[in-house]
Amino acid sequence: MRQITKKKVQYWTYEEFQRFLSVIEENSYLGCLKRTGFYFLFFTGLRIGEMMARKWTDIDWDNQSIYVDSTLYYRNKENWSASTKDGTKTASSTGWVKLTPKIIEMLKEWREKQRDIFGDIPYIFMCDGTMYTPTRWNCWKTTLVKKWNKTAKENEVLENIRVHDLRDSHGMWLLSQGIDIKTIQKRLCHAKATTTMNYYLDRLPENEEKVLQGFKSRWLLFLLPRKGIESF
């Protein structure tokens, strides 16, 4: 019988992600886009295609949530689609995702900058009215990691993980905060809780066992399963 090799989870801790963010220019137009986008990925667990397919009309500002019902299919700058007819990568990925107050604040700031320069653009993470390839985010990420590592101390060097690994970083961050597996499963839209457990639990260092035992319920205020609006 062929042995199935388990995929190694690569991720940044919250502290590592903060180092990464510190390299991004805060006041520039492009810097605001990058900072908002990377922060959005780390603290929502969305896939890059799901993020780039989001429109401003998908946001429920009052309930601090965003609706996910499509993903970006990119061929080139003139040939791409983000239609709800194509749907998301998996059926379970469709639904509402709760946003943190910080993300809402950053989105509002980015929207003002976007409007001031290019007017009303339908897609949230469009820079100039045209759709960028998802690999552009990976290029930005790699450049920022290299910039940090040039002057970083040996124990603070960042691993050049994939942009998709920010999704796993979100899962591992939730786990380190004591969030239960079932909630993480719903947040990341895994079909089964056992999938989430097998995927992440063995990556949690033993010295964080106490964190898991000390459940921090305040983080649940930011989390809602994508299938409907429920309270925890």
C-alpha positions in Angstrom: 0.0 0.0 0.0 1.3 3.4 -1.0 2.1 5.5 2.1 0.6 9.0 2.0 3.1 11.7 3.2 1.6 14.2 5.5 2.1 17.8 4.4 4.2 19.8 6.7 2.5 22.9 8.0 4.6 26.1 7.5 3.5 29.2 9.4 4.5 32.4 11.1 3.8 33.1 14.7 2.1 36.3 15.6 5.4 37.8 16.7 7.0 36.8 13.3 4.1 38.3 11.5 4.6 41.6 13.4 8.2 41.7 12.3 7.1 41.2 8.7 4.5 44.0 9.0 7.1 46.4 10.5 8.9 46.5 7.1 5.9 47.8 5.2 5.7 51.5 4.7 2.6 52.7 6.5 1.9 56.1 4.8 2.3 55.3 1.1 -0.6 54.2 -1.2 1.0 50.8 -2.1 2.1 50.3 1.5 -1.4 50.7 2.8 -2.6 48.1 0.2 0.1 45.6 1.2 -0.4 46.1 4.9 -4.1 45.8 4.8 -4.0 42.8 2.5 -1.4 40.8 4.5 -3.1 41.6 7.7 -6.4 40.5 6.2 -5.0 37.2 5.2 -3.3 36.5 8.5 -6.4 37.3 10.6 -9.2 35.8 8.4 -7.6 32.6 7.1 -9.0 33.3 3.6 -7.2 32.0 0.6 -5.5 34.6 -1.6 -8.0 34.0 -4.5 -10.9 34.5 -2.1 -9.5 37.7 -0.8 -8.8 39.2 -4.2 -12.3 38.3 -5.4 -13.9 40.4 -2.7 -15.8 43.5 -3.5 -16.6 46.5 -1.2 -20.3 45.5 -1.4 -19.4 42.1 0.2 -18.7 43.9 3.5 -21.3 44.3 6.2 -19.8 47.2 8.1 -22.4 47.1 10.9 -21.8 43.4 11.7 -18.1 43.6 10.9 -18.3 40.7 8.5 -17.5 39.9 4.8 -19.3 37.5 2.5 -17.3 35.0 0.6 -19.0 33.5 -2.5 -16.3 33.5 -5.2 -12.5 33.2 -5.9 -10.2 34.7 -8.4 -9.4 32.7 -11.6 -6.5 34.6 -13.1 -5.0 34.0 -16.6 -3.6 37.4 -17.4 -4.4 41.0 -16.8 -7.1 41.1 -19.4 -8.4 37.5 -18.9 -9.6 36.8 -15.4 -12.9 36.1 -13.6 -14.2 36.3 -10.0 -17.8 35.4 -10.7 -20.2 34.0 -8.1 -21.3 31.5 -10.8 -17.8 29.9 -10.5 -18.2 29.8 -6.7 -15.4 29.3 -4.2 -12.7 26.6 -4.1 -14.9 24.4 -1.9 -18.7 24.5 -1.2 -18.0 24.9 2.5 -16.0 28.1 1.8 -19.2 30.1 1.0 -20.6 32.2 3.8 -19.9 35.1 6.2 -16.5 35.6 7.8 -16.2 37.7 10.9 -13.6 40.5 10.8 -11.7 42.0 13.7 -12.2 45.7 14.5 -8.6 46.3 13.4 -9.3 44.9 10.0 -12.4 47.1 9.7 -10.3 50.1 10.6 -7.6 49.2 8.1 -10.2 48.6 5.3 -11.8 52.0 5.9 -8.4 53.7 5.7 -7.5 51.8 2.5 -10.9 52.6 0.9 -10.3 56.3 1.4 -6.9 56.2 -0.2 -8.2 54.1 -3.1 -11.1 56.5 -3.7 -8.9 59.6 -3.5 -6.6 58.4 -6.3 -8.7 56.2 -8.5 -12.3 56.8 -7.5 -14.8 54.0 -6.9 -13.2 50.7 -7.7 -15.5 47.6 -7.1 -12.8 45.2 -5.9 -11.3 45.8 -2.4 -7.7 44.8 -3.2 -7.3 46.4 -6.6 -4.5 48.8 -6.7 -5.2 50.8 -9.8 -8.5 49.4 -11.3 -6.8 46.4 -12.8 -6.5 43.0 -11.4 -3.1 41.8 -10.3 -2.0 38.2 -10.5 -2.0 36.5 -7.1 1.8 35.9 -7.5 2.3 39.7 -7.2 1.5 39.3 -3.5 4.1 36.5 -3.2 6.7 38.8 -4.9 5.8 41.6 -2.4 6.1 39.2 0.5 9.5 37.8 -0.6 10.9 41.3 -1.1 9.7 42.3 2.4 11.1 39.1 4.0 14.5 39.7 2.4 14.5 43.3 3.6 13.8 42.3 7.2 16.4 39.5 7.1 19.2 41.8 5.9 19.5 43.4 9.3 17.7 40.8 11.5 19.3 39.1 14.4 20.0 35.4 13.9 17.1 34.4 16.2 14.7 36.8 14.4 15.3 35.7 10.8 12.0 35.1 9.0 11.3 32.0 6.9 10.1 32.8 3.4 6.8 31.0 3.7 4.2 31.1 0.9 1.4 33.6 0.9 -1.0 30.6 1.3 0.8 29.7 4.5 -0.7 32.8 6.1 -3.9 30.8 6.2 -2.1 28.1 8.2 -0.6 30.9 10.3 -4.1 32.0 11.2 -5.0 28.4 12.2 -2.0 28.0 14.3 -2.5 31.4 15.9 -6.0 30.5 16.9 -4.8 27.2 18.3 -2.1 29.0 20.3 -4.8 31.3 21.8 -6.7 28.3 23.1 -9.5 28.4 20.5 -11.2 25.0 20.2 -10.7 22.7 17.2 -14.3 22.9 16.2 -14.3 26.6 15.9 -11.0 26.6 13.9 -12.5 24.0 11.6 -15.5 26.2 10.9 -13.2 29.3 10.5 -11.0 27.5 7.9 -13.9 25.5 6.3 -12.3 22.1 6.8 -14.8 19.3 6.1 -14.2 17.6 9.4 -12.8 18.6 12.8 -10.5 15.6 12.6 -8.9 17.2 9.5 -8.1 20.3 11.5 -6.8 18.3 14.5 -4.5 16.1 12.4 -3.3 19.1 10.4 -2.4 21.5 13.2 -2.3 19.8 16.6 1.0 18.0 16.2 2.6 21.3 15.2 1.8 23.0 18.4 4.9 23.0 20.7 4.5 21.1 23.9 5.3 24.2 26.0 2.1 25.8 24.8 -0.1 23.1 26.4 -0.9 25.5 29.2 -2.2 28.0 26.7 -4.6 25.4 25.3 -5.9 24.6 28.8 -6.5 28.3 29.5 -9.2 28.9 26.9 -9.4 32.6 26.0 -13.0 33.2 25.1 -12.6 36.8 24.2 -11.2 35.8 20.7 -14.5 34.1 20.0 -16.1 37.6 19.7 -14.3 37.9 16.4 -15.1 34.5 15.0 -18.2 33.3 13.2 -18.7 30.2 11.1 -19.1 30.9 7.4 -22.4 29.0 7.3 -24.7 31.5 8.8 -24.4 33.9 11.7 -24.2 32.1 15.0 -23.0 33.0 18.4 -20.5 31.0 20.4 
